[in-house]
Amino acid sequence: MNKIKALLFDLDGTLIDSEKFHFNCWNDFLLQYGVQLDFKDWLTNYAGIPLPQNAKTILSRYKLNEDLESFIERREQITLAGFKTKDIELMPFALDFVNYFYQKGFTLAVVTASPRADVEAVFEKNGLAKYFSVFVTRTDVIKSKPDPESYNLCVEKLGLAKEECLVFEDTLNGVKAAVAAGITCYAIQNNIRAHLKLKAADQLFLNFSHAKNYMLENVLAGQIPK
């Protein structure tokens, strides 16, 4: 492997612990329709999938007679308001991982299927923006994950070779996007059962602490002094 210069991170479920937040937003929104999602069903069928696609699925599944664009817009307003007012916890060891590699001079980027307004709200609230030099959001691309467009765009913005980049994802769609872009991808997923779906990733870890240890011992040996 070439010398790694940049680390590219998914946002929801990878850097921030937001799956339950998105689940609750959907159920708050769907109360008016008499619909409630089960969390296990959410994790299996909706987590890691862009909101517009989930909206289309829900309208079809529950036979809701609503205009799709309006439905998406109203649902996204709930997410944005929540990100501005609620504290979303970081994933285990994420801050230590980000800070460590930032201090070591690596370029850090966020590549997410969330819209730019949500990303800006999250990072303004948690103060992580200072670590990242590039943000690629759903707003910046035509095709979101699992299409590789967002990762291809990020590498282009960074001005690096794909061999110099390393991606961190937590869902199948994210892993598919990175793999399709031809970038080494590590899956960070603390749900053991979910690991079965992420075998396409180059490596699988339960958390960022495990990933960091592996990288220092195997990938970055000689690149970063111990």
MOHU-V95812 format. One record per residue. SS is DSSP state (@ for helix, = for strand, . for the rest). NEAR is the number of other ideal C-beta (glycine too) atoms within 10 Angstrom. D_FIRST is the distance of its C-alpha to the first C-alpha in whole Angstrom. Layout:
SS | NEAR | D_FIRST
SS | NEAR | D_FIRST
//
This chain:
. | 11 | 0
. | 11 | 4
. | 10 | 7
. | 20 | 8
. | 16 | 12
= | 23 | 13
= | 21 | 14
= | 27 | 16
= | 26 | 19
. | 29 | 22
. | 22 | 25
= | 24 | 28
. | 23 | 27
. | 25 | 24
. | 28 | 25
= | 24 | 28
. | 16 | 31
. | 25 | 32
@ | 19 | 33
@ | 14 | 36
@ | 17 | 37
@ | 21 | 36
@ | 18 | 38
@ | 16 | 41
@ | 21 | 41
@ | 22 | 42
@ | 15 | 44
@ | 12 | 46
@ | 19 | 46
@ | 16 | 47
@ | 10 | 50
@ | 8 | 52
@ | 15 | 52
. | 8 | 52
. | 14 | 49
. | 9 | 47
. | 18 | 43
. | 11 | 42
@ | 13 | 39
@ | 8 | 38
@ | 11 | 39
@ | 18 | 37
@ | 18 | 34
@ | 12 | 34
@ | 14 | 35
. | 18 | 34
. | 23 | 31
. | 24 | 28
. | 17 | 30
. | 19 | 32
@ | 21 | 35
@ | 18 | 37
@ | 14 | 36
@ | 20 | 37
@ | 22 | 40
@ | 14 | 41
@ | 13 | 40
@ | 21 | 43
@ | 17 | 45
@ | 10 | 45
@ | 11 | 45
. | 12 | 48
. | 7 | 50
. | 15 | 50
. | 6 | 52
. | 13 | 50
. | 10 | 49
@ | 13 | 45
@ | 10 | 44
@ | 9 | 47
@ | 18 | 45
@ | 19 | 42
@ | 11 | 43
@ | 14 | 45
@ | 19 | 43
@ | 19 | 40
@ | 12 | 43
@ | 15 | 43
@ | 21 | 39
@ | 17 | 39
@ | 12 | 42
@ | 19 | 41
@ | 24 | 38
@ | 14 | 40
@ | 9 | 42
. | 12 | 40
. | 6 | 38
. | 17 | 35
. | 12 | 33
= | 17 | 29
. | 21 | 27
. | 15 | 27
. | 17 | 25
@ | 21 | 24
@ | 16 | 26
@ | 13 | 24
@ | 24 | 21
@ | 20 | 21
@ | 13 | 23
@ | 15 | 21
@ | 21 | 18
@ | 16 | 20
@ | 9 | 22
. | 11 | 19
. | 8 | 19
. | 18 | 16
= | 19 | 17
= | 19 | 19
= | 22 | 20
= | 24 | 22
= | 30 | 22
. | 27 | 25
. | 26 | 28
. | 26 | 30
. | 20 | 33
@ | 14 | 32
@ | 16 | 35
@ | 23 | 34
@ | 22 | 31
@ | 16 | 33
@ | 20 | 36
@ | 24 | 33
@ | 20 | 32
@ | 12 | 35
@ | 16 | 36
@ | 16 | 33
. | 9 | 32
@ | 21 | 29
@ | 14 | 29
@ | 9 | 28
@ | 20 | 25
. | 19 | 23
. | 13 | 23
= | 18 | 23
= | 19 | 25
= | 25 | 25
. | 20 | 27
@ | 20 | 29
@ | 14 | 32
@ | 17 | 29
. | 19 | 29
. | 8 | 31
. | 12 | 29
. | 23 | 27
. | 27 | 25
. | 20 | 24
. | 17 | 24
. | 19 | 21
@ | 17 | 23
@ | 27 | 23
@ | 28 | 19
@ | 19 | 19
@ | 16 | 22
@ | 24 | 20
@ | 25 | 17
@ | 11 | 20
@ | 14 | 21
@ | 19 | 18
. | 10 | 18
. | 17 | 14
. | 13 | 12
@ | 18 | 11
@ | 14 | 7
@ | 18 | 8
= | 25 | 10
= | 26 | 11
= | 29 | 14
= | 24 | 16
= | 28 | 19
. | 26 | 22
. | 25 | 24
@ | 20 | 24
@ | 20 | 24
@ | 30 | 22
@ | 27 | 19
@ | 19 | 20
@ | 27 | 20
@ | 31 | 16
@ | 19 | 16
@ | 17 | 18
@ | 22 | 16
. | 14 | 13
. | 24 | 11
= | 20 | 10
= | 26 | 13
= | 23 | 14
= | 28 | 18
= | 28 | 20
. | 22 | 23
. | 15 | 26
. | 15 | 28
@ | 9 | 28
@ | 9 | 29
@ | 19 | 27
@ | 15 | 24
@ | 9 | 25
@ | 16 | 25
@ | 22 | 21
. | 10 | 20
. | 13 | 18
. | 25 | 16
. | 15 | 12
= | 17 | 14
= | 18 | 18
= | 20 | 19
. | 16 | 23
. | 15 | 22
@ | 25 | 20
@ | 15 | 21
@ | 16 | 20
@ | 21 | 16
@ | 17 | 17
@ | 11 | 17
@ | 14 | 14
@ | 22 | 12
@ | 14 | 14
@ | 10 | 14
@ | 10 | 10
@ | 16 | 8
. | 19 | 10
= | 10 | 11
. | 7 | 13
. | 13 | 12
= | 15 | 15
. | 5 | 18
. | 7 | 19
//
